[in-house]
Each structure stands twice: as C-alpha cells, then as structure tokens.
Amino acid sequence: MMADVPRIIARSAYKFGSPMSKTRNFAMTSTTSNLFGGSKTMNKEQILTPPTGKGETASNPADLFKKNDILMYSDKPLNYIESVKSNGFHLANNLLITSPDKQGRIIGALLLQSETFEINMSNGGYKLINGFIVEFNENEVLQVFKKIHPKPEIVVVGLGKQSRMLSESNKKYFSNLGIQLEIGDSNNAAKIFDLLATERPNQIGAIMLPPNV
C-alpha cells in the first residue's frame, strides 16, 4: 500500500495507505461464395470471374489489422487509452487528461491496474538533460512504485512528443524494484500500454508525459 504522494492528483481512487479524493469526470462477418465464383457476359461469351472471397483486400489497413487482432474480443482495462490528443489522453473510462491544466501546470498520466491518476510534472517533476534525456523526480514522482503492492511487472514510460531516452538513474530505480520497462514517445507508449494491459490485465503500469512536451 502507499502513503500520500504529493504530486498525484487523484482522478480515480486507488487503495493506498491514506485516503485520496476521488473524482470521475467522465466513463464477423462470414462470407460465402460459389465455389466457381461469379460470372459475367461479355460479347455474348461467358467469362468466369474469381470467387468473391479470393484475393480480397481491405481498403483500410486498420480493418485488416482488426481482422487479425487476436485480442480484439478481449476485455479492455478501464484505463485503456482510447486516443492520444494533441494536449493529452482520452481514456476508456471517459477521463480526459489535458495539459496544461487550468492552473498552467504540466500534467502527466499515471496508470496502475484499473486506476488513472493525474501527476503534476511542473516545478521539478521531471527534467530534460541535454535536450533528449528525460529524468523523472524519483523522490516525488517515481516513489509511488515503491509504495504500491503488488507492483506492476512492466511499466510503460511515455517520454513526450518525440523519441527520447530515459535517464540511467531512472532505469536503475525501476530495475531495483524488479520492474521491467517499455519506453517510447507518449503516442507509441500509449499503444504499447493498450496492447500489454489488454493481454496481461493488472500486471502493466504506465507513467507518461503529456504528448505536447
């Protein structure tokens, strides 16, 4: 269980050591064809055409992906990321995390089991080293992973609007906790989280910078 973490702005209740306020703003077609296909008449001659289902291609690549997605009928986690907006994330529980917030703070996302939290990343929550290495504040932002039980097996880390590296210090921090990492820009990290969290429920966590930083 976990004690209070100052930077977490609770948007969904997770059972930690001390109470947090909870607000929720949001929430095959089979084809049969004639064995010999169809036919058409041209110049009074009958021309056989290929069977309807043969050589069929999806006009939309996403449709083709869905047909081959073995997880498409699996239950999605409540914090499944439906879409990545230009300024935040829209989740399946109808929570919309936007950054900056009304106070101008940089707001990141923390996903644990089925719960969703906003994290204040302003004023030292993270820093950029040499413009491309991200280092999260271990005492204020990452300490949540020390407090929770059970810990996620894998944490997906989103590093903002472009490909960056996670600092060696942060990597060592997670390694010491026995947590594996998947790292990418926030857009791709969201896709990785959705896939892993659907495939392995309650075993995947995520911490993400907003996609506009």
N, C-alpha and C positions, 0 to 999 in steps of 0.2 A: 504494500500500500504506500501511498505517497503523501508527504506533507505539502503545505501550500507552496506553489511555485509562483513567484510574484509576476512573472511576465505572461502567464497564461490567463487569457480572458475567456472564461468558461462560456461556451455556447451550447454545451451538451454535458450532462452530468456523468462523471466517471468516479467510481467509488474510491476516493483517496482517503488519507488519514483525517483531513479536516474538510468540512463541507464547502462546496462551491455553489455559487448561484447558478441556476440553470435557466437559460432562455432558448427557445426554439422559434425562430422567425419563419420558418418555412413549414419539408415533409419528405407446313412443308408440303410445301405443295408438291404432290407426286404427279409426274407427267407420264401418261401412257400414249404410246404411238403405235401405229400399224407397223408390223414387222418390216414391211417393204416401203414404209414411208408414204408420203402423199404422191399425187401425180398432177400433171397439168398438160394441157393440149396446146401444141404449137404447130401451126401449118398442118392441122389435121393429123399430126403424129403425137402419140402419147409419150411423154418423157417422164421417166421416173425421177423423183427428187429424193434426197437423203431423208431418212427418218427424222421426224420432228425433233427428237431429243438428242440427235447426234450432232456433234460439233457446235453445240450451243454454248455461247459465251455470255457472261454477264456484262451488261452495258456499263454498270457501275462497279469498279473494283471493290468497293466496300460490300456490295451484295455478294460478290464471290467470296470475300473473306468470311462473311457471316455464314455462308453455306458450309464452310469448312471449319468453323469455330466450334470446337468440341465443348466449350464452356458456355455456349450461348443460352443453354437452358438451365444453367446453374443459378442458384440464388445469389444475387449481388449483395455485398455488405451494405449496411445502412449508410456508410460514409463513402460509398463508391463515387468517384469523381465523374459526373456526367459530362462536364465540359470545362475547358480552361479558357477563361475570358481574358481580355487584354489587361484587366486590372485585378484578376482574382480567380476564384474557383466556384463552380456551381456543383453541389453535391446531390446525390440521390435522395437525401433526407430533406431536400428543399432549402438547405442552408446555403446562403451566398456569402462567401468571404471576399471582401473587397479591400484593396489597399491603394492609396492611403485611406484611413477611416476619417470620420468627421473631425477628429482632433489632429489630423495630419500625420498620424503615426503609421509606420510601415508595419503591415500585418501579415504574418505568415500563417501557415496551416499546420496543425499537429493532429495526426490521425492515429488513434490507438483502439484496437479491437473495433467495436462498432461506434466509437465515440469520436466527436470532432471538437477541436478547440482552436481558438484564435490565439496567436502568440504575438506580443508586441516586440518587434525586432528593432525598434528605434533605440537610440541612446545606448549603443554598445551591445545590442542583442547579437550582432554579427559584425564582421569587418571584412573588407576586401584587402588582400595582401598582393601587392604588385599588379593589381587590376584584374587578376583572374583566379586567385586562390581565396576560397571562402572559409572563414573560421567562425563557427558559432561560439557564443559565450558559454563555456562549459559549466560555470557556476550558476548561471541564471536560466539558460535555455535548455541545455542538454541534461541538467540534473534530473529532469523528470524520468529519464530512462534508468536512473539509479533507484528511483523510489517505487516504480510500479512493479507489480507482481501479478501474473507471470510476465516476464519480459518477452517482447516480440523476437522471433528468430531472425527476422530480416527487417531492416529499416531502409525505406526508400528515401533518398535525400534529393530534393529538388533545389538546384543552385541558381534559380532566377531565369532571366530571359535568354541566356546563352550558355554554351558549354564552358564549364569552369572546372576547377579541381577543388576537392575538399582538403583542408589542411591535414598534415600528418598528425598533428596533435589531436584533432577530432577523430581521425581514423583509429588512433591508438586508444582513445577514450572508449569507442564502441567495441573495439577488439577486447579490451579488458573486461567488458561486460558480457562477452560471448555473443555479441550481436553482429551478424553479417550485414554488409551494406550493398545497396544498388544505387548508383549515383548518376545523375544526368541533369540537363536543364529542366526547369519545372514542367514544361509541356510534356516532354518524354517521360519524366519521372511519374507524372500522373497516369500515363498509360501503363507503365510498369506496375504501379501500385494496384490499379484496377485488375490487371491480369493475375498478379500474385495473390491479392486479397480474395479474389473470387475462387482461385484454385486452392488456397490454403487459408480458410477462414480463421480469424482470431490469432493468426501467427505473424501477421505482417503489420508493421507500423510505418509511418511516414512523417517527415518534417520537411516543409517546403517554404522557400522564399516565394513571395508573390512573383508572377511572371513578368512584371514590369520593372524589376530592379536588376 
